């Protein structure tokens, strides 16, 4: 692990960072590491930003085209009278 020292951090910013760490149940150091990781590793954010249709398409695209068989339906029954 690398140590990082931040000098002359504005008090408002330090207070907001401390509150964010408390809200997330982390230490200030762990919160800073989380913020840096989310800012410097954009691949994870892009993967999770996929909408459902795109995710399903990407998942099944390697299988190629296939037809879903039609399921025969029955007529709707009349509801019982009580």
C-alpha positions as CSV (number, residue, x, y, z in Angstrom):
1,X,0.0,0.0,0.0
2,X,1.1,3.5,-0.7
3,X,0.7,6.3,1.9
4,X,-0.7,9.6,0.7
5,X,-0.5,12.9,2.6
6,X,-2.9,15.7,1.8
7,X,-1.8,19.1,3.0
8,X,-3.9,22.2,3.4
9,X,-7.3,20.4,3.0
10,X,-10.1,22.9,3.4
11,X,-12.0,22.4,6.7
12,X,-15.4,22.1,4.9
13,X,-14.0,19.4,2.6
14,X,-12.5,17.5,5.5
15,X,-15.8,17.7,7.4
16,X,-17.8,16.5,4.3
17,X,-15.3,13.7,3.9
18,X,-15.6,12.7,7.5
19,X,-19.5,12.7,7.3
20,X,-19.4,10.7,4.1
21,X,-17.2,8.1,5.8
22,X,-19.5,7.9,8.8
23,X,-22.6,7.5,6.5
24,X,-20.9,4.6,4.7
25,X,-19.5,3.0,7.9
26,X,-15.9,3.5,6.9
27,X,-12.8,5.2,8.2
28,X,-11.7,8.4,6.5
29,X,-8.8,6.4,4.9
30,X,-11.2,3.7,3.6
31,X,-13.5,6.4,2.2
32,X,-10.7,8.1,0.4
33,X,-9.6,4.8,-1.0
34,X,-13.2,4.1,-2.2
35,X,-13.5,7.5,-3.8
36,X,-10.2,7.1,-5.6
37,X,-11.1,3.5,-6.8
38,X,-14.4,4.7,-8.2
39,X,-12.8,7.6,-10.0
40,X,-9.8,5.6,-11.4
41,X,-11.5,2.3,-12.3
42,X,-14.3,3.4,-14.7
43,X,-14.7,-0.1,-16.2
44,X,-16.8,-1.2,-13.2
45,X,-19.1,1.8,-13.4
46,X,-19.6,1.2,-17.2
47,X,-20.5,-2.4,-16.6
48,X,-23.1,-1.7,-14.0
49,X,-24.6,1.1,-16.1
50,X,-25.9,-1.3,-18.7
51,X,-29.6,-1.4,-19.0
52,X,-31.4,-4.8,-18.7
53,X,-32.0,-5.3,-22.5
54,X,-28.4,-4.6,-23.4
55,X,-27.1,-6.9,-20.6
56,X,-29.4,-9.8,-21.8
57,X,-28.3,-9.2,-25.4
58,X,-24.7,-9.3,-24.5
59,X,-25.2,-12.5,-22.4
60,X,-27.0,-14.5,-25.1
61,X,-25.4,-13.0,-28.3
62,X,-22.7,-15.8,-28.5
63,X,-25.4,-18.4,-28.8
64,X,-26.6,-17.1,-32.1
65,X,-30.2,-16.9,-33.3
66,X,-32.8,-19.4,-32.2
67,X,-36.5,-19.6,-32.3
68,X,-38.7,-19.9,-29.2
69,X,-41.4,-22.5,-29.8
70,X,-44.9,-21.2,-29.5
71,X,-46.9,-22.6,-26.6
72,X,-50.4,-23.7,-27.5
73,X,-53.0,-21.9,-25.4
74,X,-56.3,-23.1,-24.1
75,X,-59.5,-21.2,-24.1
76,X,-60.3,-19.1,-21.0
77,X,-62.5,-21.0,-18.5
78,X,-65.6,-19.4,-17.2
79,X,-65.2,-18.3,-13.6
80,X,-67.1,-20.3,-11.0
81,X,-70.2,-18.9,-9.4
82,X,-70.3,-19.0,-5.7
